[in-house]
Amino acid sequence: MTEPPVDVRIEADAEAVAVKAAQVLTVVASAAVSERGRFVLALSGGSTPVTLYRFLASSAADAALPWERTHLIWGDERCVPVDDAQSNWGSAASTGLLGRSWCAVHRMVGELPPEEGAAAYEAELRALWPGAAETVPRVDAVLLGLGTDGHTASLFPRSSALAEATRWVVATEPQFGHRRLTLTLPVLAAARLLVFLVAGREKAAVAARVLSGDASDLPSARLLEPILGLDDHRIVWLIDQEAAADL
């Protein structure tokens, strides 16, 4: 089994990371629609993806994605209402991105009791992939951030969620004041494309550690391992110069 290909692209700043991400998604989305009739994109929370969302919502990106063939899902969400400042849904909505003419937008409902919210979202995803009852879905592209502690989505170091092998969505322990819903490691590992968006000098040390291959204890590094041995699994890191300072 070979290591999955990791394509690291260093861009000038967060704006350049966003533009490059849109270009990458444009190519992947076109291929997905051509091959499977739809494009399924998982969004991330955090500050760096917001720059991408603003770009995709702008007129500069009018032709970027096949909007009416695209399903939006979420990689993770805090267990808060949509009008809470910590809501990933609310953050994306504030950019205007959700106003595009998407085929469907599948929201993680943070207002529900966490375990109920996780079960409800998994049921919604299983309806999108009705033939994957005993396996995991193949999301076309997943946007991911990188925490200074090495977490990604809402998979944190030492979390029990990292051991989940069968469920697609789980509720986590409280992290920074909130419980969360997150796609599980096997679901992320099965995605056709993982796009890490990393910007800022504060991310430099952890980015260098993860990409060095010497950080198997960190969730983000776990996704660089050949978990499922899929031939069409790709990983792209789009990282600005500040975050790449220690590479």
N, C-alpha and C positions, 0 to 999 in steps of 0.2 A: 504494500500500500504506500503510495507516494504522498508527500506533503501537498496540501492544497496550494495552488498558485496564489501568492500574495503580491499584489501590484501596489507599490507605494509611490504616490505622486505628490511631490512637494510643490505647493502653490504659494503665491506671494503673501496672501492674507485671507481672512475669512470670506471676503467678497469673491475672491478668485476661487476659493474652495467651493462656494455655492454655484458659481457658473460652471465649473468643471463637473460638479455633481449632476447638474441639469443635463449637461451633454452626455454623460454616462447613462443617465436614466433614459434619455431620448433613444439611444441605440438599443438598449435592453428592452424598452417598451415596444418598439417597432417589431423586434424579433418575437417577443411574446405574443403579440396580437397576430402576427403572421402564422406562428406555429400552433397557438392554442386558442386564439380568438379573444383573448383578454389579457390584461396586465394587472397583477396584484402587487401593490406597493405597501410596505409596512413603514409607518412614520415613527419617528423618534421624538422624545422630548429634549429639553436642554436648549441652551442659548445658541449653539453653533448651527443646528438645523433650521432655526428660525430665519436665518439669513437666506437659506435656500428657499424656504417657504415664501418669503417675501418676493424673491426673484420669480418663482413659479407663478405667483399670483399677478405679476406685472405683465404689461403688454409686451415686454421683451421676450416673454416665454409663451406667447399665444399658440405657437405651433410646436411647443416642446414635447407634449405628451398626447397620446390618443385619449383625451379626457373621457369621452363617452364609452370607452372600452376599458376604463381603469377602475378597479376596486381599491379603495383606501382602507387599510386596516391599521391598527395601532400595535406597536411593539410592547408598550407598557403604559401604565397610567397610575397616577396617585388616586387613592380612595378619597376623593374630594368632589364637591359639586363642580359643574362646568364653569361657574362664575368665580371660582376660587383662583387666586393668582398662581397657585401651584398646579393647576390643571393642564396637562399636555394638550388635551382637546382645545381648551380655551386659548392656549398659546398659539396653536395652529390657526384657529378661527380668527384671532386678532390680526393675522397677516393678510387676510382675504383669500387664503388658499382654498378654503372650503366652499367658496362661492363659484368655483369652476364647475363645469357641467359633468361631474363625475358619473360613472355608471352607478356606483353606490359608495356610500361612506359608512363604515361599520365601526361604531363608537364603542369603546370600552366604557361601561357605565360605572363610574367611580362612586356614585351615590348609593349603590346597593351594598349590603353587607359583603365584605370581601370574598368569602368563599362562594356566595351566591353569584356575585359579579363574575368571578372566574369561570364558574360552571356555565353561566349564560353566554359568555363570550366564546368559550370553547364550542358550545352548541351552535353558535352562529357561524364559526369558522368551519365546523364539520358540514354545515349545509353548503358551504362554498366548495368543499372537497368531499363530496358524498362517497367517492370511491376509496377514501383513505382511512377506512374504519380501523384497520389494524396497524397502520403506519403513521407517518407524519405528513403534513401538507408540504408541497413544494412552492413556497412563496417566491415570486419572480425576483423581487428585490426588497431588501430590508435596510433601512437607514439606521445607523447606530452611532451613538456618541461614546465618549470615553471619560469616565470619572477619574479624578486624581487618585482615587483609591483602587482604580482598575476595574470598576464595575461597568457594565454595559447593559442596555435596557434597564430592567430593575433586578438584575442578577448581581448581587453583592458578594464580596468575599465572605466565606464561611456561612452563607445562607443555606438553609435546608432546601431551598428551591433548586439549587445546583444538582441535587441528587435525583430530581424527578426524571423518570425515564419513559413514562407512558402518557401523562397528561400533556395537553397542548398549552394550557393556560393555568397559572396558579396564582394564589394570593400569597404575598410574602409577609415576613415579619415587619414590624415598623422600621422604617429607615428615615432618618432626619425628620421624625415627627409624624410620619404617615405610613400606613400599610399601603401596599401597591399590588397591582395586577401586572403580570408579565408573561410574555411568551416564554416557553421553556427552552432550555439549551438544545434539545434535539430538534425542535422546530426551527430555531435559528440556524443550526448546523446544516439543515436540509435545504435552506434557501438556495436558489440558483445564483444569487449574487448578494453579498454583504458589502455595504458601503459604510465604512467608518468615516465620520466627519470630525476632524480634530483641529482645534484652533486655540491659540493662546499659550503664552510662556509657561503658565502653571501646569500645562499638560506635558511639557517636554520630558520630564524625568520618567513618568509612567509610560509614555509612548515609547521611549527608548527601551525601557525594560521589557515591555510586551513584545516589541518587534525583535528584540535580541534572542527570543526563544528561551529565556531564562526566567519565566514568570508563570509557571504552570499553576500556581495557586490563585492567579487572578482570573476572574470570569472572562474578561476580554481576550486573554491569552488562550483560554480553553477553546475559543472559536477559531484559533489558528491551527488547532490539532485536527488531523483527519478522522473525525469522529465517525462518520458514516461511509467514507471511502467513495464519494460520489464523483464521477468523472466531470460533471458539468457544474460543480460548485466552485465559484470564484469569490475572491476577497479583494476589494479595492480599499486602500487607505488614501484618503484625500486630506492632507495635512499642511497647515500653513508653516511659514518659515520659523515663526516663534516656537511652535510646538515641535518642530523638527530640529531644534537647536542642539539636542543631545544625541541625535542619531549618528 
